[in-house]
Amino acid sequence: MSETTETFSHVGGAGLDLESLNLMLEALGDFVDAAMSPELQLDLDHEDRCPEDIVRAMSDPEQLGVQLVFVPEAYDGMDGGAFDAYRVCEVMARKDIGLATAVFATFLGSDPIVVGATEEQKQLWLGAIAREGVVFAYGATEPEAGSGPGGAGDHGHSSAG
């Protein structure tokens, strides 16, 4: 019986080889362990605060560069796939759900750029994420709609001929 291998990929991403993924996950775990003491985690939970300084440090390509996983190689990223992003978020969530959420916001925020931006926009924004550690997200909601776009009352209409 022959074995079939399926590759599941982030839009535009080829996926990391297992060695690269494991190195990133190990470095990520070490980074979070060093940056987030149990006392700090409790303080952050009590204050309902995201540790922006730690998120920015994790995104700094000179320190960790976690965002490089989901940036395509053509824009100085690691060209990770959906499975790689999932594993990064899983490892982070086991350490601190707030950090996982903050980093995943940038993962998700990059998808509209990867899918719909012009080449010039991709160079600008994906390059900034990779080289400068830019942290961002996007919103797709309106007051009273919650976090799901399906709850929004406004609808776009094409004005094209």
Contacts in CASP RR format, 6 or more apart in sequence:
PFRMAT RR
TARGET T0000
AUTHOR 0000-0000-0000
METHOD contacts of the structure
MODEL  1
MSETTETFSHVGGAGLDLESLNLMLEALGDFVDAAMSPELQLDLDHEDRC
PEDIVRAMSDPEQLGVQLVFVPEAYDGMDGGAFDAYRVCEVMARKDIGLA
TAVFATFLGSDPIVVGATEEQKQLWLGAIAREGVVFAYGATEPEAGSGPG
GAGDHGHSSAG
7 15 0 8 1.000
8 81 0 8 1.000
8 82 0 8 1.000
8 83 0 8 1.000
9 15 0 8 1.000
9 80 0 8 1.000
9 81 0 8 1.000
9 82 0 8 1.000
9 83 0 8 1.000
10 70 0 8 1.000
10 80 0 8 1.000
10 81 0 8 1.000
10 82 0 8 1.000
10 84 0 8 1.000
10 85 0 8 1.000
10 114 0 8 1.000
11 111 0 8 1.000
11 114 0 8 1.000
11 115 0 8 1.000
12 72 0 8 1.000
12 79 0 8 1.000
12 81 0 8 1.000
12 114 0 8 1.000
13 72 0 8 1.000
13 73 0 8 1.000
13 79 0 8 1.000
13 80 0 8 1.000
13 81 0 8 1.000
14 73 0 8 1.000
14 79 0 8 1.000
14 80 0 8 1.000
14 81 0 8 1.000
15 79 0 8 1.000
15 80 0 8 1.000
15 81 0 8 1.000
15 83 0 8 1.000
15 84 0 8 1.000
16 24 0 8 1.000
16 69 0 8 1.000
16 78 0 8 1.000
16 79 0 8 1.000
16 80 0 8 1.000
16 81 0 8 1.000
16 84 0 8 1.000
20 78 0 8 1.000
21 84 0 8 1.000
21 87 0 8 1.000
24 66 0 8 1.000
24 69 0 8 1.000
24 78 0 8 1.000
24 84 0 8 1.000
24 88 0 8 1.000
25 87 0 8 1.000
25 88 0 8 1.000
25 91 0 8 1.000
27 64 0 8 1.000
28 58 0 8 1.000
28 64 0 8 1.000
28 66 0 8 1.000
28 88 0 8 1.000
28 91 0 8 1.000
28 92 0 8 1.000
29 91 0 8 1.000
29 95 0 8 1.000
31 57 0 8 1.000
31 58 0 8 1.000
31 63 0 8 1.000
31 64 0 8 1.000
32 54 0 8 1.000
32 58 0 8 1.000
32 92 0 8 1.000
32 95 0 8 1.000
32 96 0 8 1.000
32 99 0 8 1.000
33 95 0 8 1.000
35 51 0 8 1.000
35 54 0 8 1.000
35 57 0 8 1.000
35 58 0 8 1.000
36 51 0 8 1.000
36 54 0 8 1.000
36 95 0 8 1.000
36 96 0 8 1.000
36 99 0 8 1.000
40 51 0 8 1.000
41 96 0 8 1.000
44 50 0 8 1.000
44 51 0 8 1.000
44 96 0 8 1.000
44 98 0 8 1.000
50 98 0 8 1.000
50 99 0 8 1.000
50 101 0 8 1.000
50 102 0 8 1.000
51 99 0 8 1.000
52 102 0 8 1.000
54 99 0 8 1.000
55 99 0 8 1.000
55 102 0 8 1.000
55 103 0 8 1.000
55 135 0 8 1.000
56 133 0 8 1.000
56 135 0 8 1.000
57 63 0 8 1.000
57 64 0 8 1.000
58 64 0 8 1.000
58 65 0 8 1.000
58 66 0 8 1.000
58 99 0 8 1.000
58 103 0 8 1.000
59 65 0 8 1.000
59 66 0 8 1.000
59 67 0 8 1.000
59 103 0 8 1.000
59 106 0 8 1.000
59 129 0 8 1.000
59 133 0 8 1.000
59 134 0 8 1.000
59 135 0 8 1.000
60 133 0 8 1.000
61 68 0 8 1.000
61 130 0 8 1.000
61 131 0 8 1.000
61 132 0 8 1.000
61 133 0 8 1.000
65 133 0 8 1.000
66 88 0 8 1.000
66 103 0 8 1.000
67 103 0 8 1.000
67 106 0 8 1.000
67 107 0 8 1.000
67 129 0 8 1.000
67 130 0 8 1.000
67 133 0 8 1.000
67 135 0 8 1.000
68 76 0 8 1.000
68 77 0 8 1.000
68 78 0 8 1.000
68 130 0 8 1.000
69 77 0 8 1.000
69 78 0 8 1.000
69 80 0 8 1.000
69 81 0 8 1.000
69 84 0 8 1.000
69 85 0 8 1.000
69 88 0 8 1.000
70 78 0 8 1.000
70 80 0 8 1.000
70 81 0 8 1.000
70 84 0 8 1.000
70 85 0 8 1.000
70 106 0 8 1.000
70 107 0 8 1.000
70 110 0 8 1.000
71 77 0 8 1.000
71 78 0 8 1.000
71 79 0 8 1.000
71 110 0 8 1.000
71 126 0 8 1.000
71 127 0 8 1.000
71 129 0 8 1.000
71 130 0 8 1.000
72 79 0 8 1.000
72 114 0 8 1.000
72 126 0 8 1.000
73 79 0 8 1.000
74 122 0 8 1.000
75 122 0 8 1.000
75 123 0 8 1.000
75 126 0 8 1.000
75 127 0 8 1.000
75 129 0 8 1.000
75 130 0 8 1.000
76 126 0 8 1.000
76 127 0 8 1.000
76 130 0 8 1.000
76 131 0 8 1.000
77 126 0 8 1.000
77 130 0 8 1.000
78 84 0 8 1.000
85 104 0 8 1.000
85 107 0 8 1.000
88 103 0 8 1.000
89 100 0 8 1.000
89 103 0 8 1.000
89 104 0 8 1.000
89 107 0 8 1.000
90 100 0 8 1.000
92 99 0 8 1.000
92 100 0 8 1.000
92 103 0 8 1.000
93 100 0 8 1.000
102 135 0 8 1.000
105 135 0 8 1.000
105 136 0 8 1.000
105 137 0 8 1.000
106 129 0 8 1.000
106 134 0 8 1.000
106 135 0 8 1.000
106 136 0 8 1.000
106 137 0 8 1.000
108 137 0 8 1.000
108 138 0 8 1.000
109 136 0 8 1.000
109 137 0 8 1.000
109 138 0 8 1.000
110 125 0 8 1.000
110 126 0 8 1.000
110 129 0 8 1.000
112 138 0 8 1.000
113 121 0 8 1.000
113 122 0 8 1.000
113 125 0 8 1.000
113 126 0 8 1.000
114 122 0 8 1.000
114 126 0 8 1.000
117 125 0 8 1.000
125 134 0 8 1.000
128 134 0 8 1.000
129 136 0 8 1.000
140 148 0 8 1.000
140 149 0 8 1.000
140 152 0 8 1.000
141 147 0 8 1.000
141 148 0 8 1.000
141 149 0 8 1.000
141 151 0 8 1.000
141 152 0 8 1.000
142 152 0 8 1.000
142 153 0 8 1.000
142 154 0 8 1.000
145 151 0 8 1.000
145 152 0 8 1.000
145 153 0 8 1.000
END
